[in-house]
Amino acid sequence: MKTWVKKSIVIMVAFLTFGLITPTHEIWEAFDHNPSNRASIGPEPRTSTAVAAEHDDYQDEQIQIQEEEIDYNALLLDAAREQSYIKFGTKVGPKISNEFDSIIFPKMEEAIAMTVANLGDQSAASLTISEKPSGHYGEKIFNVINNETGADVIRFHVRTEKRPQEGYYYNFHYHSAEDEFMVHHNLGDIYWEKNTPPKWLS
């Protein structure tokens, strides 16, 4: 019997019985004895193993590319902004957010970028942002910490200053491990008003 007739019968039986009756193994074995049919069935076992190995290699490369695509600088900056707004709270935050975002935070970004650049072989992946900014009238916003040593690399602060005849200002600054946290690196000031500002985290 010709192969196209055999194939037609198998397809017709499967179609008419909605797949409930499957052809017996004898039919498939008889079909497989003809070497010309093997190519149409699918690749030989050796080929499928090679294809599977290539697929695994491709998946490994994709995972490696995804790991390399993680932007640690962006994660660091997102955490820095989040901790800043946690410190400001709901009373201070809305009033100073525009000036903070346009004037102060870009300078914070520069300071963090310089710190990362000065680390040499290490990268932003080895750094983290501290949590729990200080409340009341404490200065600490957040620290950038080296995960490998546990030491602070840079500390960001905001100090409330009362200036005669003018009122209250927020002075943003940072201290760096490069000068043993002794130098006051100014980032800028934001004016509050003449009335006493609320406590941080409030």
Residue pairs with C-beta under 8 A, 6 or more apart in sequence:
3 31
3 34
3 36
3 37
6 27
6 30
6 31
10 23
10 27
13 21
13 23
14 21
14 22
14 23
31 37
32 38
32 41
38 44
42 48
43 51
70 125
72 123
72 124
72 125
72 127
73 112
73 113
73 116
73 124
75 124
76 112
76 116
76 124
76 127
76 128
76 129
76 144
77 109
77 112
79 128
79 129
79 142
80 105
80 108
80 112
80 129
80 142
80 144
80 156
81 105
83 129
83 130
83 131
83 133
83 141
83 142
84 100
84 105
84 108
84 133
84 141
84 142
84 156
85 93
85 97
86 133
86 201
87 133
87 134
87 141
87 142
87 158
87 200
87 201
88 96
88 97
88 100
88 200
89 198
89 200
89 201
89 202
90 202
91 198
91 202
92 192
92 197
92 198
92 200
92 202
95 192
96 170
96 190
96 192
99 190
100 190
103 188
103 190
104 172
104 187
104 188
104 190
107 172
107 187
107 188
108 156
108 172
108 174
108 187
111 154
111 156
111 174
111 176
111 185
111 187
112 144
112 154
115 127
115 144
115 153
115 154
115 176
116 123
116 124
116 127
118 178
119 126
119 127
119 146
119 153
122 146
122 148
126 146
126 147
126 148
127 144
127 145
127 146
127 147
127 153
128 144
128 145
128 147
129 142
129 143
129 144
129 145
130 142
130 143
130 144
130 145
130 152
131 142
133 140
133 141
133 142
133 200
133 201
134 140
134 200
135 199
135 200
135 201
135 202
136 199
136 200
137 160
137 199
137 200
138 200
139 157
139 158
139 159
140 155
140 156
140 157
141 156
141 157
141 158
141 172
142 156
143 152
143 153
143 154
143 155
143 156
144 152
144 153
144 154
144 155
144 156
145 151
145 152
145 153
146 152
146 153
151 177
152 177
152 181
153 176
153 177
154 174
154 175
154 176
154 177
155 174
155 175
155 176
155 181
156 172
156 173
156 174
157 172
157 173
157 174
157 175
158 170
158 171
158 172
158 173
159 170
159 171
159 173
160 168
160 169
160 170
160 171
160 192
160 197
161 168
161 169
161 170
161 171
161 189
162 168
163 169
166 191
166 194
167 191
167 192
167 193
167 194
167 195
168 191
168 192
168 193
168 194
168 195
168 196
168 197
169 189
169 190
169 191
169 192
170 189
170 190
170 191
170 192
170 197
171 186
171 189
172 186
172 187
172 188
172 189
172 190
173 184
173 185
173 186
173 187
174 185
174 187
175 181
175 182
175 183
175 184
175 185
176 183
176 185
